Amino acid sequence: MHSDSRSFSAMAPAIATVVSGENAEQRTSSEKLHSSPKTKPNSTDTPRPTITVEENDSTPTEYTAQKLLLFDPRSNSSQKLLISPKQQCAAAEEAEKETDNCDGAVSSSGSGKAAMVLLVMKPSPSAANMDQIFDPIVSPVSGRVQGGHGASSSDNSTSMMEEAWERLKKSFVYFKGRPVGTLAALDPSAEALNYNQVFVRDFFPAGLACLMKSPPEPDIVKNFLLKTLHLQGWEKRIDNFTLGEGVMPASFKVLYDTHRKKDTLIADFGGSAIGRVAPVDSGFWWIILLRSYTKCTRDFSLSERPDVQRGMKLILSLCLSDGFDTFPTLLCADGCSMIDRRMGIYGYPIEIQSLFFFALRCAQLMLKPEGGGKELIERIDKRITALSYHIQHYYWLDFTQLNNIYRYRTEEYSHTAVNKFNVIPDSIPDWVFDFMPLRGGYFIGNVSPARMDFRWFLIGNCIAILSSLATPSQATAIMDLIEERWEELIGKMPLKISYPALEEHHWRIVTGCDPKNTRWSYHNGGSWPVLLWLLTAACIKTGRPQIAKRAIELVEQRLAKDGWPEYYDGKTGRYVGKQARKYQTWSIAGYLIAKIMIENPSNLLMISLEEDKKIAKPRLTRSVSWSC
């Protein structure tokens, strides 16, 4: 492995600024955020390229429709049908009666009479003009068409950054003239399906890019936070079942009501998703983004609004409710996170546990004690202590711990048992023994009775570093593992979402023969460029920017040239994914964040939390039935 010592030395002052700035997080909520001003880059830092993004002064005009668009709220798609003027009037009158609210909103998961209302709708005039979206983008540096066959190896990273900003801007979605999010993808060669919606998890990196931009563009983030908060207040019904009050939508889209001549929102809470699973992670991403917005703008008025405080409390009340669980981790179904298909992550997946921990700590900084907040903060404190202990001890795997598990005794009883989950040593897969280096470690994918999922999942491990769920020594070990297993986890295109891939019999059983999650594709060992920002943030926090720089260089060789695809296939990520969308917004945003942070590491303060020294560290007791 090579190390760019000169780059690291140049970045040392900025990294030191990040570390010292994080200490402010240990004080009271308003003081914590006020006392960590956004540090400007030192004069010795590498100059940042000037990014110019052209904005249209005029509002895009509404499409001229040859046929009326008939929309069924129960469906996730629109169908063009010819209807009579009499039917138009009847539908419009019924819509006026049943769906009248302040935003002209219609729930896609509603039920009863209102769910049968037919609305005459068109694409929103507030949305970006599609012809303009798909116009080729010309590099202001080289004059070549960017993001496709026109890109060449001579194009430098500056032109790639400029293209990325332009494409991100073109993905903006507008509601009543205000930007409220970004479309998931803008691939003109593929059917839109649900890629023409604003996804909460997809917008997160796009929102961060807007906050980290110089100068920042926080308005779209604020509008997104408030609009999704409004959607949280809807009644959420799937078939005949009502979801919890605090559930955040997986996604939403904007349509135009031609009768009432106004934009209207259509939200999906899982009723249209593959597998009909509600998103557990949406609420966590929302809380974390709220904290990032506050850190960037110092605008405490947003997080202190009564409706925003209530939104946070509803999300956390869902997760902190009493039940039958004996673990502090959060029980989840397959498909509840970025891995939104069956991939064997049911139970207590590391991605959700890390996000849960991160959201708890962010809420801890922003919740006010009034109106029941004090009791909730106390519950959060207790849960954080229990959750950190559980993950740090039972999910952690390094060479020593693997050897311990290999020698586990089974059928241990009492609270002193070492093999607390009764894991059978013979269930350890063969690949783990070759994958585990002498130097390094990671949090495994899942732990539950008689089961340890030893797979590597990048999101859970990087979020654990950023939230300080991982101890400093564990964070260092995770970075060591990435360096030691570079070809397996990084390869030709960063980064593996999971490792290794499920194959043959295991693939058939675990995924249900999912044709999209075949080996080394999509969620099953595919490579996702969006994850570059997570790796970069984790590298900067652990003082290893050279790792991120090496990964960014790999991305710059291909990502724009390949058309900013969603994911890559193959054991080393050599091939554009067989069903990958081009011009995927979060692939673009992930690259932008990585570049911004590597040039100005102080931006890490928006997305990182320092270790909380107040979290108790209970002492482990060894079982008398266990011996070396």
N, C-alpha and C positions, 0 to 999 in steps of 0.2 A: 504494500500500500504506500502511496506517496503522500507527502505532507507539504502544503504550501506555507512554509514558515514565514515568508515575507508578508504574505497576505494576512496571516494571523497576527503578526506583530503590528501591522498597520491598523488592524481593527481593535487591538487591545484596549485603547482608551475608551472607545465607544462601548465595548462590552463591559468594561468596568463601570461605566455610567449606568448601564442597564441594571447591573447587580446592585449598585448602591441605591438606585431609584426604587427598586423593589422593596427595600426595607420599610418604606412608608406604608405598605399594606398591613402592618401589624397594629396600626392605630385605629381609632374609631372610624366609622364608615365615611362620613363626609371629609374628615381630616385625612384619611388614607388616600382618597382620590385627589384631594386638593394638594396634598404635600408631595405628589409625584409629577411635577410639571414635565411636559414633553421635552426631552432634551434635544437641542439642536445639534446637528453633526459638527464635529470639530473642523476647523479650517484645514487640517491636514488630511481629512478624509477624501476619498475619491470623489471628484465632482459628479453630481447627478446629472444625467442627460435631461435637456429641456423637452418636456412632452407637450405637444400641441394637439388639442382635440377640438375639431370644428363642431359647432353646435348650430342647428337649424333654427332660425328665428321664427319661422312659420310653423303652425301646427299641421301635421299631416292631415290630408283631406280624407274623408270617408270614401270607401270603395263604392263604386256604382254596381249595384246588384241586378243581374238579369232576372233572378228568381228570389223570392223571399226566403230568408233563412228561418227555418222552423226549429226551435230548440226545445228538447225534452230535458227538464231538470234532472230526471232520473238517470240520464245517460251521460257518459264522459265525452261524447262526441256530438257534433252537429250534423244534421242532414238537411239537404236542400230539397224542398218539396213545393209543388205548386198548390196554393190554397186560394179559395175564393175570397172576395172582399168581405162577404158576410162572415166567413170564418175568421178573417183577420180582426174584425171589430169585436166578435165574441171573445176571441182569445185575449185581445188587449184589455177589454173590460174586466175579464176574470183576473188577469194579471194585476190590474190596478187595485182590485179588492184584496187579493190574497198575498201579495208580495210587497206591499208598500212599507218601506222603512227608510231611514235616513240616508242610506247609501244605495238604495235600489238593489239590495242584495238578494240572492237566491241560493239556497243551500242545495248542493248536488246530492246530499244524503238525506234530504227531507222525506217526510211521509205524509199520508193523508191526502186531503183534497188539494192542498197547496202544491203537492208534488206532481199533480196531474195537470197543472196549469201549463199552457203552451204560450211561450213568449216569442214575439217576432223580433229577432235580433240580427245584428250584423257585426263584423269586426269593429272594435272601438275606434273612433276617429282619434282618440288620444294615443292609440298604439302607434308604434313606428311604422312607416310605410314599407311594405314588404319588398317592393321593387328597389327601394333605397337600401334596405338591409342587405340584399344580395348583390348590390353593385360591387365590382371588384375594388379592393382597396389598394391604392398605389402608394408605394413607399416614397415619402418626401426626400429620402436620402438618395435612393438609387433610381427612382422613377419606374421600378418594376412592379408588376402586379404581385401582391403579397398573399401568403397563406395558401398557395396552390402550386401549380407547376412552374409559375414564374419566379418563385423564390430560388435563390442560388446560395452556394456556400460562402460567397463573398459578402453577402448581406451581414452586417454586424448586429450586435445585440441591441444597439440603439434603434435601428429601423424595426427590429422585431418588437421592441417595447412600444414604439409608436403605433404599429399595426394592432398590437394587443389592446391598447387604450381605445383605438377607434372601434374595434370590434366589440369591446365591452360596452361602449357607449351605444352602439347600434342595438344591443340586446335589451336596452331599458324598456320597461313596460310602464305605461302612464295610466293613471286613473284620475279623471277630471282635470287633466292637464298637468298632474304632478307625478314624478317618477316614484313608483312603489315597489320596484323589484326588477329582476332580469329574467328573460326567457332561458330555459334550460339549454337549448341549442338552436342554431339557425342554419340547419343543413338543408339547402334547397333541393338536394337530390333524394331525400328520404321523406316518407310520410311523417307528418307532425306527431301523431299519437298524443302522448301527454308531454312531449318535449316543448310544446308551445305554452307551457304554464310556468308560473313562478313557484319553485320549490323552496321551502324554508332552508333545508340543509344545503341546497345548491347556491342559494343567495349568500350564505355566510361568507365564503371567500370573496365573492364579488363585493359585498358590503365592506369587508376589511380592506380590499384594494382601494375603494373610494375613500375610506378613512385615512389610509396611509399615503394617499396621493398628495403631492405638493403643488398647490395648496389643497387641503382636504375638501371633499365634496360630501358632507355629512347629511344633506337633506334627504337623499334617497334612502339612507339607512333609517333616519327618524320616521319617514313616511311608511317604510316597510314595517317597522316595529309597531306603529300605531294601527296600521291596517290589519296586520295579523292578530293584534290584540282584539280588534273589533270582531274579527271572525271567530275568535275563541269564545265569544259570548253567544254564538248561535246555538240552537238546539241541534245536537249531533245524533242523528238516527241512521242506523244501517239495518235495513229490513225492519224488524219490529223491536230492535234493541237500541237503547239510548246509551251513548258513551259518557264518560265522566266529564264534568263541567270544565275541568282544566285542560282538556286535550287541545293541543294546537293543530291546525291543519297541516297535512303533508304538503299541499300545494293550493294555489288558486289561479284563476285566470280572469281576464277582463273582457267582457263583451259589451256591445252597444245595444240598448233597448231603443228601437226605432220609434215605438209608440210614445214613450215618455221622453225620448231624445236625451238620454243620459247614460253614462257608463254604469254597468252593473257587475258585481263580483260573483263568481262561481267557485265555491270552495270544496276541496276533497279532504275528508277526514279519514280516509282509508276505504270508503265505500266503493271507490272505483279502482283501488290499487290491486296489483297482482296478489292474490291470496287474501284480499280483504282484511289486511292487518293495519291497525292504526299506528302511526309513527310515534314511538316512544321518544326518539331523539329530538323531534322538532322543538318541544318546549325547552330542552336543555340548550340547544343552539340559540334559541331566542334570548334566554337569560344571559348567556355568555356574550352575545352580540350587543345586548343592552349595556353591559359593563364596558365593552370595548368602545362603544359610542361615548359613554360618559368619560372614559379616560382620555379620548381624543379631543372632545369638545369642552370638557369641564362643565358641561350643561347638566347640572344636577336636577334641574326642574323637571326633566323628563322622567327619570327614575323615581322621583318623589311624588309624581302625580298619583292621586288616589286610585285611578283605574289601572295604572301600571303596577302599583303596589299590589292591588287585588289580583292582577294577572299572574304575578310571580307566586303569590300565596296559593292560588288555585293549582298551578303546576306542581308546586312542592307538596301540597296536601295530598295529591294523588300518589306521590312516591313515598310519603312518610306515614301513610295510613297504617294502622295496626292490622295484623293478619296472622296467619299461621306460620309464617316464615321464621326460622331460627337463625337466618343469616342476615347481615345488614345490606347485602347486595340486592339488586332489584331484579325480580323475576320477569323474564321477557319471552316473547314468542319469536319464532323465525320470522324474518322479513320486517322487523320493527325499526331498522336503522338503515344506513347506506346499503348494506347487504340486504336488499328488499325482496329476496327470493329465498326459497328453502336451501339452506347451506349448513344445517346442523349446528346453528348457533343458539338454539332454544336453551332456555335455562338462565344462566347468568353471564352473558357474553362480556368480554373485557371492554369492548368499545362502549357499551352502554354504561358500565360501571365507572369508567374513567370520565365520561361525559357527565354522569350523575354527580360524581365527586366535584368536578369542575363547576357545575351549575350551583351546587350547594355552597361552595366557597364564594362564588360571585354574588349570590343572593345574600349571603352573610354580610357582605360589604355594603349592599344597597338597601336592604330591608330596614324600615323604620319601626321602632318598638311600639308605636301607637296602633290601636285597632287590632289587637291580638298578635301584633308582630313580635312582641317580646317572647311569648310562649313558643312561637314558631322558630325564632332564632335559637332558643334553648334546645329545641328538638334537633335543629340542624347541627348544633355543636356536638351533641351526643352522637348523631349519626356519622358525622365526619370522622370522629375518633374511632368508632367501631369499623367503619368502612375502610379507612386507611390501614388499620391493623389487619383486617381480613385479607385485603388485596396484597399487601406487602409480604405477608407470610404464606398464604395458601396459593396465590397465583404465581409467585416468583419461581423461576427455574434457572439455575446455572449448573455448572458441572458438578459441584458438590451436592446440590439438592437433588439432581438427577440420580446420582449415585445412592443417595439416601432413599429415594422412592424405589429404586431398583431393589433395595434390601428391605423394603417394608414388610412387617408382619401384618397379617389380616385378622379380622374378627376381634379387634381390640375393643374393650369396653371401658367406660367411665370417662370423666372429663380430662384425665391425664393422658389419653391415647395420643400417640404421634400420628398414626394413620387415621385421622379423624373422619375421613370420607370413605374409608374402607375401599381404597383403590387397590385393585389386584395388580401386582408388578408385571405380570405377563401381558397386561393390556397396553403397556408402553409400546408404541410403534417403533419399528426398527430404524426408521429414518432419523429419529431424534438423537440416537447415539452418535451418528456420523455428523449431524448438523451442529450439535452443541460443541463449541470450541472450549479450550481450557480457559480462555480469557473472554468474558462476556456473559450475558444472560438476558432474559426477557420475561414479560408477563404472558403466561399462556392464555389460550383463548377462552377457556371455560372451566369451572370447577363445580361439581355437584356430587351427590352420593354415587359412589362406585364409578365415577367418571372424571377424567381429566382430559380436556381437549388440548393437546400439546402444540397445535398449530400457532404460527406467528401471525398476528394481525397488527398491521402498522398503525392504524388510527388509534387503537386502544393504548399502544405503547407510547406514541408521541404525545397524546393528550395527557397521559400519566406524567410525562416529563414537564409539560407546560403548566399543569395544575399543581405540580409538586406532590402528586399522589406517590410518585416514585421518590425514594430517598435519593440524596446526592450520589451515593455509591451505586444504587440501582440505575440511575440515569446514565452514569458513566459506563456501566456495564452494557446497557442497551446500545450505546454508541459504539462500544468495542465490538459487539456482535455484528452490527451493520458493517463495520470495516472488515471484520474477519470473514463475513459471508456476503461480500459485495456482489459477486457474480450471481448468487442465488436471489438476493433481495433487491438489487439495483439493476444489474445486467446492462442491456443496451438502451433501456428506456425506464427511468424511474417512474413509479415504484410499485413493488408487489403489494397488493392490498392484503393478501394472505399467502402463506407458504406452509407446506407444499400444496400442490393441487390434489384434489380427490380424483382417483382414477378407477376405471373398470368397476369391480363389484362395489367398492365404497361409494363411487360416484352414483351408481344406480340406486343404492339404498339411501344414502344421505340426501341427495338432491332430487330424488324421484325421477331420474332420467332426464333432468332438465337439459334441453338441447342448447340453451344459451350459456349455461355454466359447465360446458365441457372442460376437460383438463386444460390448464394454462390459458383460460379465457374468462373474460368478464370478472365476476367475483371469485371464481375458482382459480386463483393464481394469476389473474390478469394484472397488467401494469397500468396504473392510473396516474397521468401527469398532474392531476389536481393535488395529489398528496405531496407534491414537491414543497408546498408552502409549510406543511406540517413538519417535514424533515428539516427544512431550513431553520424554522423557529426552534426546534429541539436542538439542532447543532449549535446555534448561536448561544442558547441558554447554557449548554454544557461546555462551551468554549472550544467547539470543534468546527469552525466555519469552513475549513478546508474540505470537509466531507460534503457540505452543501454546495460549495463552488464546483466541485467535481461533478455532482449530480446535475447542476444547472447547465454546465457545459454540454453534457449529454443531451439534455432537453433542447438546447439551442441548435443542435445539429439537425434535428428532424421535425420538431413539433409544428412550426409554422409551415415548413415545406410539405408536411403531410396533411395540412388543413386543420390543425388543432383538434385532433380526434379525442373522443371520450376516453378510450382505453386502447391498450395494445395487447396482442396475444403472443403466445410462445413462452418457452421456458426462460428466455432472457429478454422477452419483450421486443422481438425484432419485427413483428408484423402488426400493421394496423388492425384493430379488432374486427372480426368478421361482421359484427352488427354495430360497430361503433359509429356514432353520429359525428359528423364533421362540425367544426366551429362550435364546439361544446363550450359554453360560457365559463364553467368553473375550471376547465383546463386552461383557458386564457387567464382567468383571475388568479389561479394558483401560481402560474409563472410570474405574473406581475408582483404578487406579494413576496415571492421568493427573491426577486431582483431588488425590490425596494428594501427589504430587510437586510440583505447581504450588503447593500450600499450604505444603509443607515441602521445599524443594529438597535438604536434606541426605540425604533418602532415595535420592538419585541414587548415593550411595556404594555401595549394595548391588549396583548393576548397571553400574558404570562403572569403567574402568581408565585411568590416566594414561598418557601417551606414555612409552615406554621409551627413555630417552636412549642406552642402551647398544647399541641395534640399529644395526648398521653401515649406512652410506649409500654404496653403491658409486657410482662416477662413471660416467656414460654416455659412450660413445665414438661419435662421429658417423661414419657411413660416408663414404668418399671418393667413392662413386658418387651421393651425394645432394647436391643443391644447392637453394638458395632461388630 
